[in-house]
């Protein structure tokens, strides 16, 4: 009996020493998991924008602790209710068939970029385009319990509240930003940095900077 009681006391002492350590590891895994989910959404936005040659956005709601993917604006030529038919597969004019179109350049020319905006164009064309609020989105993802947004930095724009939209264009040169996460209780932080110039995602414990086409930040 004495030996059994001694063994139970040793096991109890070991449990008292181990349980606090396990509790301390759980929040660390939660914040790291949230960072990986954000990185996966960034990768999806960039790959989809390049593959579809359309603008996707990653949205962060710093107050509600949610983030989601904003889909491209709906093409007005696409049928919505089945009342109209889609446009032909090849709607671009053939320069070889018409000498006047020798300098024709498609609107989605990846090498040269989009054509210059016509100065004579009116604002009515812009009014027909969908606003960000009207565009379809994926289901928002919640940060794990106890994990908060520290801040989201896009160039010189640094926000700690509100909603931040980061656009990703099909040319692959936009979307650089930094997302900071922190624990509600504790000083642990994780920063997710996406650099569009190198198309890389990095994780760090301290706030990094991102080089963009407009400057060093």
trRosetta pair geometry for C-beta under 8 A, 3 or more apart (Angstrom, degrees):
i j d omega theta_ij theta_ji phi_ij phi_ji
1 4 5.6 -55 -146 36 31 111
1 5 6.3 30 156 -18 66 105
2 5 5.8 -54 -148 37 31 110
2 6 6.4 33 152 -21 63 106
3 6 5.6 -54 -150 34 33 114
3 7 6.5 35 152 -20 65 103
4 7 5.7 -52 -151 33 34 111
4 8 6.5 33 152 -17 66 105
5 8 5.7 -52 -146 37 34 112
5 9 6.4 37 153 -21 65 105
6 9 5.7 -53 -150 34 31 113
6 10 6.5 32 152 -19 64 104
7 10 5.8 -55 -151 35 32 111
7 11 6.4 31 152 -18 66 105
8 11 5.7 -53 -146 37 32 111
8 12 6.3 35 154 -21 65 106
9 12 5.7 -53 -147 36 31 113
9 13 6.4 31 155 -19 64 104
10 13 5.8 -54 -150 35 31 110
10 14 6.5 31 152 -19 64 107
11 14 5.7 -56 -150 37 32 113
11 15 6.4 33 153 -20 66 104
12 15 5.7 -54 -148 34 32 110
12 16 6.5 32 155 -19 65 105
13 16 5.8 -54 -150 35 32 112
13 17 6.6 26 153 -15 63 108
14 17 5.8 -61 -152 38 32 108
14 18 6.1 20 156 -15 68 113
15 18 5.8 -61 -138 41 31 104
15 19 5.9 35 168 -29 70 108
16 19 6.6 -42 -131 25 23 110
16 20 7.9 19 170 -8 51 101
17 20 7.5 -67 -169 33 26 100
17 21 7.4 17 147 -11 59 115
18 21 5.7 -67 -161 39 41 113
18 22 6.4 38 151 -22 76 105
19 22 5.7 -55 -149 33 34 111
19 23 6.5 34 156 -18 67 104
20 23 5.6 -53 -148 36 36 113
20 24 6.4 36 155 -20 66 105
21 24 5.7 -57 -152 35 32 112
21 25 6.7 31 152 -22 64 105
22 25 5.8 -56 -152 31 35 111
22 26 7.0 46 153 -33 65 97
23 26 6.0 -42 -155 13 35 116
24 27 7.2 -55 -167 32 37 101
24 28 7.3 33 146 -14 64 112
25 28 5.5 -63 -158 38 45 116
25 29 6.3 41 152 -20 77 104
26 29 5.9 -58 -151 35 32 108
26 30 6.5 33 153 -22 65 106
27 30 5.3 -54 -147 33 37 116
27 31 6.4 29 160 -15 70 103
27 146 5.6 -88 -121 123 103 143
27 147 7.8 162 -160 -66 82 84
27 183 5.3 54 169 -126 129 132
27 185 7.5 -108 -107 68 161 88
27 186 6.5 129 118 17 155 151
27 188 7.2 137 123 48 112 142
28 31 6.3 -57 -148 37 29 102
28 32 6.4 25 155 -14 63 111
28 188 6.5 -99 -101 -174 78 169
29 32 5.8 -59 -145 42 31 110
29 33 6.1 36 156 -23 66 107
30 33 5.8 -56 -148 35 28 111
30 34 6.5 28 154 -18 63 104
30 144 4.0 -139 -168 102 106 152
30 145 7.2 -72 -155 60 152 61
30 146 6.3 64 99 70 156 109
30 147 5.6 -151 132 -43 107 122
31 34 5.6 -48 -148 34 35 113
31 35 6.6 39 151 -21 63 102
31 144 7.4 -121 -67 53 41 122
31 147 5.0 165 -95 -111 75 118
31 181 5.5 164 -160 127 97 126
31 182 7.6 -13 -129 -160 137 10
31 183 5.9 -76 -59 -68 138 86
31 188 6.4 165 40 118 164 118
31 190 5.4 150 146 6 108 126
32 35 5.6 -50 -150 33 35 113
32 36 6.6 34 152 -18 65 103
32 190 6.5 154 -90 -77 55 164
33 36 5.7 -54 -150 35 34 111
33 37 6.5 35 152 -20 66 103
33 144 6.4 66 76 -32 116 140
34 37 5.7 -53 -149 34 34 112
34 38 6.5 33 154 -17 66 103
34 143 5.2 34 -130 -142 139 81
34 144 5.5 -122 -57 7 111 98
34 147 5.0 173 -18 145 160 163
34 181 5.8 152 100 -135 126 159
34 190 7.9 140 75 65 95 133
35 38 5.8 -54 -150 36 32 110
35 39 6.4 33 152 -19 65 106
35 179 8.0 168 -126 95 73 112
35 181 5.9 -130 -71 21 89 144
35 190 4.7 -75 -67 126 142 138
35 192 5.2 175 -154 -64 89 113
35 203 5.9 78 157 -119 141 119
36 39 5.5 -53 -147 37 34 113
36 40 6.4 37 153 -22 65 103
37 40 5.7 -51 -149 33 32 113
37 41 6.6 31 153 -18 64 103
37 141 6.2 -147 158 145 135 154
38 41 5.8 -55 -151 36 33 110
38 42 6.5 36 151 -20 65 104
38 67 6.3 30 -109 81 89 166
38 179 5.6 -118 165 84 153 159
38 181 7.8 -171 -5 -47 149 127
38 192 5.3 171 97 32 126 173
39 42 5.6 -53 -149 35 34 113
39 43 6.5 34 153 -18 65 105
39 192 5.6 -141 -67 -148 88 128
39 194 7.7 164 -126 -72 70 104
39 201 4.8 118 -144 163 107 154
39 203 7.6 -55 -63 -64 140 101
40 43 5.7 -53 -149 37 32 112
40 44 6.4 34 152 -20 64 105
41 44 5.6 -52 -147 35 34 113
41 45 6.4 37 153 -21 65 103
41 58 5.8 116 132 -125 109 118
41 67 6.5 157 69 128 169 117
41 68 7.8 -130 -150 -146 144 17
41 69 6.0 -151 -162 -62 102 100
41 141 7.5 -144 -63 21 140 141
42 45 5.8 -52 -149 33 31 111
42 46 6.5 25 156 -14 64 106
42 58 6.0 -22 -94 -61 64 161
42 175 7.4 136 -159 167 93 121
42 192 7.5 178 -13 150 147 126
42 194 5.0 -140 180 -78 148 150
42 201 6.3 131 86 -94 136 130
43 46 6.0 -58 -147 39 30 107
43 47 6.1 22 160 -13 67 112
43 201 6.9 -72 -60 -24 97 142
44 47 6.1 -60 -140 42 27 105
44 48 5.9 22 164 -15 65 113
44 69 6.5 -62 102 -92 121 147
45 48 6.2 -62 -143 41 23 106
45 49 6.2 23 160 -20 62 111
45 56 4.5 -162 -153 111 79 126
45 57 7.0 -51 -145 130 132 4
45 58 5.0 -88 -47 -50 160 99
45 69 5.9 -164 -80 -129 95 104
45 166 7.9 79 130 95 164 99
45 168 4.6 135 145 8 102 153
45 175 6.9 166 112 -133 120 139
46 49 5.9 -58 -146 34 27 109
46 50 6.5 19 159 -12 64 108
46 56 7.9 -125 -57 62 23 124
46 168 5.2 -125 -90 -157 55 142
46 172 6.8 68 -165 -126 97 80
46 175 6.1 -174 -86 92 97 171
46 194 7.9 -163 -45 -173 135 134
46 196 7.5 -172 -114 -119 125 84
46 199 6.8 151 168 -139 153 94
47 50 6.1 -60 -149 40 30 106
47 51 6.0 24 157 -16 67 113
48 51 5.7 -57 -137 42 30 108
48 52 5.8 0 172 7 68 115
48 54 7.9 -44 140 63 84 92
48 56 5.3 65 88 -40 113 153
48 168 8.0 83 66 97 83 135
49 52 6.7 -67 -131 52 19 89
49 53 7.7 66 169 -105 52 12
49 54 6.3 -118 -136 77 60 51
49 55 6.2 24 -131 -125 112 28
49 56 4.5 -122 -66 16 97 100
49 72 8.0 138 -110 -70 73 110
49 168 4.2 -155 -21 120 158 101
49 169 6.1 149 171 147 134 9
49 170 5.1 -144 157 -83 79 54
49 172 7.5 156 98 -78 110 60
49 175 8.0 179 29 -54 159 140
50 53 7.4 17 -170 -72 26 51
50 170 5.6 130 -107 -154 37 63
50 172 5.4 31 -87 -68 115 105
52 72 6.9 -138 116 -18 135 146
52 170 7.2 -119 82 -100 56 116
53 108 5.0 56 165 -165 140 134
53 110 7.3 -98 -115 -76 115 102
53 170 4.0 57 -138 -139 47 162
54 72 3.7 -13 151 -99 130 155
54 73 7.8 -146 -169 36 115 67
54 170 6.2 65 3 -56 20 116
55 72 5.6 120 61 -116 57 88
55 73 7.5 27 57 0 102 88
55 167 5.6 -15 -169 -164 114 105
55 168 6.7 153 -156 75 60 51
55 169 5.4 -21 -101 -102 88 62
55 170 7.2 -90 -65 -25 53 79
56 69 6.4 -18 -177 -171 113 98
56 70 6.6 151 -171 78 59 67
56 71 6.8 -30 -121 -128 83 31
56 72 6.2 -60 -74 -57 61 78
56 167 7.6 146 85 -156 38 56
56 168 4.9 -15 67 59 84 109
57 69 7.4 144 80 -165 51 51
57 70 3.7 -7 63 53 101 120
57 132 6.9 -15 33 -136 165 113
57 165 4.9 -1 180 -172 135 97
57 166 6.2 149 -159 72 74 44
57 167 5.0 -37 -97 -98 91 55
57 168 6.7 178 -88 12 36 78
58 67 6.8 10 177 -177 91 106
58 68 7.8 173 -154 88 56 32
58 69 6.2 -32 -103 -105 62 61
58 70 7.3 -146 -69 13 14 87
58 165 7.5 155 78 -155 41 50
58 166 4.8 -13 58 57 90 104
58 168 7.2 58 -12 -22 91 114
58 175 7.7 78 13 -147 112 101
59 67 6.5 173 90 -151 56 59
59 68 5.4 -12 59 60 102 77
59 69 7.6 175 17 -96 85 11
59 70 5.5 82 -27 -35 113 109
59 137 7.2 -38 23 -130 136 134
59 163 6.2 -2 -172 -175 101 104
59 164 7.1 161 -153 83 53 48
59 165 5.1 -17 -100 -101 82 73
59 166 7.7 -170 -77 19 35 70
60 66 7.8 167 -155 92 44 48
60 67 4.8 -11 -105 -104 66 98
60 149 6.6 124 172 -113 120 150
60 152 5.1 144 69 -63 153 156
60 163 6.8 166 84 -153 49 55
60 164 4.7 -5 55 55 100 97
60 166 7.7 37 -5 -9 102 105
60 179 6.8 -179 -90 -118 155 116
61 64 4.4 -4 124 45 128 99
61 65 7.2 -43 94 18 86 16
61 66 4.6 11 48 57 115 88
61 67 7.0 -159 21 -74 70 47
61 140 7.4 -10 16 -141 126 137
61 162 8.0 -97 -143 145 56 30
61 163 5.0 -19 -101 -101 68 89
62 65 7.6 24 -169 -77 28 45
62 149 4.4 -112 -135 79 81 147
62 151 7.7 15 -124 -120 142 35
62 152 6.6 -135 -71 -2 118 110
62 159 6.6 -160 -16 127 152 101
62 160 6.4 174 163 166 156 32
62 161 5.3 -142 89 -124 126 26
62 162 6.2 24 36 53 111 40
62 163 7.2 -162 8 -85 77 34
62 164 6.9 53 -31 -4 107 103
63 161 5.8 50 -64 -156 95 80
63 162 6.9 48 -22 -59 109 18
63 163 7.9 -61 17 -55 98 69
64 140 8.0 3 111 165 126 154
65 142 6.2 48 111 -158 95 72
65 143 4.2 -88 174 26 106 114
65 147 7.4 130 -159 94 127 74
65 148 6.4 -83 -101 -124 116 55
65 149 6.4 -169 -112 -13 67 95
66 140 4.1 14 179 175 127 126
66 141 6.5 149 -156 71 72 40
66 142 5.6 -37 -98 -95 80 56
66 143 7.4 -124 -76 -11 34 78
67 140 6.9 135 62 -154 21 79
67 141 5.7 -29 64 59 74 93
67 143 7.8 70 -1 -54 100 84
68 137 5.1 57 133 171 130 118
68 138 5.2 -168 -169 70 94 81
68 139 6.8 -142 -123 105 120 22
68 140 4.3 -74 -54 -99 123 61
68 141 6.5 153 -80 8 68 74
69 137 6.4 158 84 -159 49 72
69 138 4.4 38 49 13 95 121
70 132 6.4 -11 -163 -159 155 89
70 135 5.5 65 -176 99 97 129
70 136 7.9 140 -160 87 56 41
70 137 5.2 -36 -104 -102 56 92
70 165 6.7 2 0 -140 151 110
71 135 5.8 -164 67 165 72 103
71 136 4.5 -11 42 79 130 89
71 137 6.4 -157 -1 -89 85 32
71 138 7.4 117 -45 -35 95 74
72 135 7.3 -131 126 -150 14 129
73 129 5.9 -23 -153 -168 161 85
73 130 4.2 170 -136 42 99 112
73 135 5.9 -83 -92 -99 55 112
74 78 6.3 -112 -179 51 86 127
74 80 7.6 43 174 -85 144 110
74 130 6.1 83 26 -32 82 145
74 135 7.5 179 -19 -124 81 71
74 136 7.5 77 -56 -4 103 107
75 78 4.3 94 73 -15 98 105
76 128 7.0 -13 -64 159 145 116
77 84 7.9 -124 -167 126 48 134
77 86 6.7 78 142 -148 93 59
77 87 4.9 -12 173 -25 138 114
78 86 6.5 5 -123 -109 51 92
79 82 5.8 69 163 -92 128 24
79 83 6.8 174 -148 48 100 52
79 84 4.8 -167 -101 72 89 75
79 85 6.5 -6 -58 -106 129 16
79 86 6.1 -88 -10 -58 99 71
80 83 7.8 -12 59 27 74 94
87 91 5.3 -7 154 -62 128 139
88 91 5.5 138 66 -69 89 81
92 104 7.7 143 179 150 101 132
92 106 5.8 -33 -117 -101 148 99
93 97 7.5 -125 177 60 81 110
93 98 6.3 -35 169 32 121 132
93 101 5.2 -129 114 -121 127 165
93 104 6.2 -121 74 -132 106 168
94 97 4.1 60 88 9 113 111
94 98 6.8 117 81 11 68 86
94 101 7.4 112 93 81 31 145
95 98 6.7 -86 -143 62 30 73
95 101 4.3 -134 -110 107 66 96
95 102 5.5 107 -168 -103 115 33
95 104 5.1 -158 -77 34 106 116
97 101 7.9 12 65 42 71 129
98 101 4.6 61 87 7 105 109
99 102 6.0 -1 -173 -43 54 106
101 104 4.1 2 -179 -30 89 127
105 109 5.2 -40 175 -34 97 151
105 112 6.3 -58 -164 70 140 144
105 115 5.9 141 83 -75 114 109
106 109 4.9 137 67 -55 82 82
107 114 6.0 13 -176 -137 67 84
107 115 6.3 -74 -116 10 61 102
108 114 7.3 -8 -97 -92 35 79
108 170 7.2 -4 -156 79 103 154
109 112 4.7 -3 120 48 128 93
109 113 6.7 -11 86 46 89 18
109 114 7.4 153 43 -90 80 30
109 115 7.8 74 22 -47 118 77
110 113 7.9 23 -167 -72 21 37
110 170 7.1 -95 -108 126 95 107
110 171 6.6 162 -150 -105 73 72
113 171 6.6 7 -106 -88 83 144
117 121 6.3 -91 174 30 90 137
118 121 4.3 104 78 -30 97 102
121 125 5.6 -41 -179 16 112 142
122 125 6.3 125 71 -3 65 88
123 126 5.2 -52 -161 40 60 113
123 127 6.1 66 141 -28 78 100
124 127 5.4 -51 -148 32 36 115
124 128 6.8 40 153 -25 64 100
125 128 6.0 -54 -160 26 34 112
125 129 7.5 37 146 -26 61 99
126 129 5.8 -47 -161 18 43 115
130 134 4.5 -132 -163 87 94 116
130 135 5.3 115 132 -70 131 79
131 134 4.9 88 54 9 76 103
131 135 7.4 -130 96 -20 41 87
132 135 5.8 -48 -153 16 36 117
132 165 6.0 -34 -158 -110 155 168
137 140 7.6 21 133 -57 128 74
143 147 4.4 -130 163 91 113 105
143 148 7.0 135 106 -93 160 23
143 149 7.2 -153 -49 -43 154 76
143 181 7.4 175 -138 -133 132 115
144 147 4.8 61 63 11 80 125
146 183 5.9 -2 154 -154 94 79
146 184 4.8 -119 -154 24 56 111
146 185 6.6 -54 -150 22 106 90
147 181 5.8 -4 -175 -174 104 113
147 182 7.5 153 -155 80 59 33
147 183 6.4 -43 -101 -104 58 51
147 184 7.1 -95 -56 -22 14 88
148 181 7.1 150 80 -157 41 63
148 182 5.5 -27 66 67 91 83
148 183 7.5 88 20 -170 86 7
148 184 5.5 103 -21 -75 113 78
149 152 6.7 -26 -173 -37 125 93
149 160 7.6 167 117 -154 98 55
149 179 7.3 -70 -138 -168 95 89
149 180 6.9 92 -174 81 61 68
149 181 6.5 -52 -111 -103 41 60
149 182 7.8 34 140 22 10 83
150 160 7.3 -55 154 -125 42 92
150 180 3.3 -68 65 119 116 113
150 181 6.1 -141 -5 -77 97 5
150 182 4.4 92 -68 -17 104 111
150 189 6.1 31 -53 -136 153 116
150 191 8.0 -62 52 -89 137 81
151 158 6.0 11 172 -176 131 86
151 159 6.4 160 -159 84 81 39
151 160 4.7 -44 -100 -88 89 76
151 178 8.0 22 100 103 88 96
151 180 4.8 25 45 39 70 124
152 158 7.8 172 86 -150 42 47
152 159 5.6 -14 60 62 86 92
152 164 4.5 -156 89 45 144 165
152 166 7.8 -121 172 -49 126 118
152 177 6.4 12 -179 169 88 123
152 178 7.1 169 -154 86 45 56
152 179 5.4 -5 -109 -108 83 69
152 180 7.3 -147 -70 22 41 76
153 157 7.0 158 -155 87 52 54
153 158 4.7 -6 -107 -106 88 79
153 159 7.8 172 -83 22 44 61
153 177 6.2 169 87 -162 53 74
153 178 4.4 2 53 52 103 102
153 180 7.8 52 -6 -15 98 105
153 207 7.9 81 -3 -166 144 112
153 210 7.6 160 105 15 107 113
154 157 4.8 -11 66 65 86 107
154 164 6.7 170 -16 -174 125 121
154 166 5.8 -165 -98 -104 131 95
154 176 7.5 128 -145 93 66 63
154 177 4.4 -26 -95 -107 74 110
155 176 7.4 88 -60 87 69 102
155 177 7.9 -47 -14 -97 57 75
155 210 8.0 -81 -79 77 39 107
155 212 5.8 -37 -97 6 88 160
155 214 6.5 11 -129 62 126 131
155 215 7.4 89 -151 45 93 110
155 217 5.8 85 -164 101 48 105
156 215 7.8 33 -47 53 102 145
156 217 5.8 82 -71 87 66 152
157 164 8.0 156 126 -133 119 113
159 162 5.9 -76 -176 55 133 106
159 164 5.4 172 57 -71 140 120
166 175 5.8 83 154 -141 105 63
166 177 5.0 -88 -117 -10 142 152
167 174 5.8 -11 99 133 87 134
167 175 6.7 -111 97 -79 43 73
168 174 6.1 180 -126 92 34 89
168 175 4.2 31 -97 -77 81 131
168 196 7.9 -175 -125 -109 81 123
169 172 7.3 -102 87 -23 71 24
169 173 6.9 -24 65 49 112 72
169 174 4.7 63 14 31 100 124
169 175 7.7 -154 15 -33 63 97
171 174 7.4 68 66 1 94 91
172 196 6.6 170 163 -175 59 96
172 199 6.8 -18 -177 -80 114 117
173 196 5.8 100 -172 136 26 124
173 197 7.2 37 -141 -89 69 60
173 213 6.0 32 170 -40 115 136
174 196 5.8 -149 90 -138 6 172
175 194 6.3 -55 133 120 94 129
175 196 4.7 123 59 -79 84 123
176 194 6.2 -158 -131 102 44 76
176 195 5.5 23 -122 -132 104 41
176 196 4.4 -101 -51 3 84 97
176 197 7.0 12 -73 -10 131 82
176 210 4.5 170 171 150 111 135
176 211 7.4 -99 -154 79 159 39
176 212 4.9 -160 56 -90 148 94
177 194 6.0 13 50 52 64 100
177 210 6.7 -110 -87 22 9 164
178 191 6.0 -6 -173 -174 104 106
178 192 7.0 157 -158 81 52 52
178 193 5.0 -11 -108 -103 86 75
178 194 7.7 -168 -80 24 42 64
178 207 6.9 84 155 -160 147 79
178 208 6.1 -171 -115 67 134 81
178 209 7.6 -70 -45 -117 145 22
178 210 5.8 -166 -44 -24 98 119
179 191 7.1 158 82 -157 47 56
179 192 4.5 -7 58 56 99 103
180 189 6.3 -12 -170 -170 96 114
180 190 7.7 158 -154 84 51 42
180 191 5.1 -19 -102 -104 72 82
180 192 7.9 -160 -72 23 29 69
180 207 6.2 -21 -88 -101 128 95
181 189 6.6 156 84 -157 52 63
181 190 4.9 -10 61 61 105 87
181 191 7.5 -173 22 -80 70 35
181 192 7.4 46 -8 -10 106 100
182 187 8.0 -46 -157 -165 106 30
182 188 7.0 152 -151 90 61 53
182 189 4.7 -23 -97 -101 82 84
182 190 7.9 179 -77 22 41 61
183 186 4.1 0 89 61 136 107
183 187 7.6 -10 51 30 107 12
183 188 4.9 46 -2 57 122 95
183 189 7.7 -120 4 -71 75 48
189 205 6.4 107 79 -167 79 60
189 206 7.8 79 88 -93 120 31
189 207 8.0 -30 134 -53 142 77
190 203 6.2 -17 -170 -164 101 101
190 204 7.7 144 -158 75 56 34
190 205 6.8 -41 -103 -104 52 50
191 203 7.0 147 76 -157 54 49
191 204 4.9 -25 61 65 106 83
191 205 7.3 129 13 -143 95 2
191 206 6.8 -47 7 92 138 22
191 207 5.5 158 -90 -106 153 44
191 208 5.8 160 122 7 141 88
192 201 6.6 -11 -171 -169 88 101
192 202 7.8 156 -156 80 43 44
192 203 6.1 -17 -100 -101 62 72
193 201 6.9 157 82 -154 52 51
193 202 4.7 -15 60 59 104 91
193 203 7.7 -174 20 -78 79 25
193 204 6.8 15 -5 10 118 110
193 208 4.7 -35 -68 67 148 134
193 210 5.8 -178 -162 -76 103 104
194 200 7.6 180 -145 90 51 40
194 201 5.2 -16 -97 -100 76 80
194 210 7.4 15 76 -119 45 143
195 198 4.8 23 104 39 119 96
195 199 7.3 -73 92 -20 71 15
195 200 5.4 2 50 54 102 82
195 201 8.0 -172 18 -79 69 35
195 202 7.6 23 -6 3 106 106
195 210 5.4 -167 -96 -147 80 96
195 211 6.5 33 -142 49 116 78
196 199 6.6 23 -156 -78 36 58
196 212 7.3 41 43 -121 109 76
197 211 6.0 -42 18 96 147 99
197 212 7.2 -173 -35 -122 113 32
197 213 7.3 156 -80 -58 108 73
202 208 7.0 26 89 3 122 169
204 207 7.9 176 93 -73 117 7
204 208 5.4 95 39 -40 148 114
209 216 7.1 17 148 141 135 80
209 217 5.7 -86 -163 -135 108 56
210 217 6.8 35 62 156 64 44
211 215 7.9 -135 -149 106 60 44
211 216 5.8 -38 -114 -149 80 45
211 217 7.7 106 -103 54 36 9
212 215 6.2 21 61 49 93 60
212 217 6.9 -20 14 82 106 54
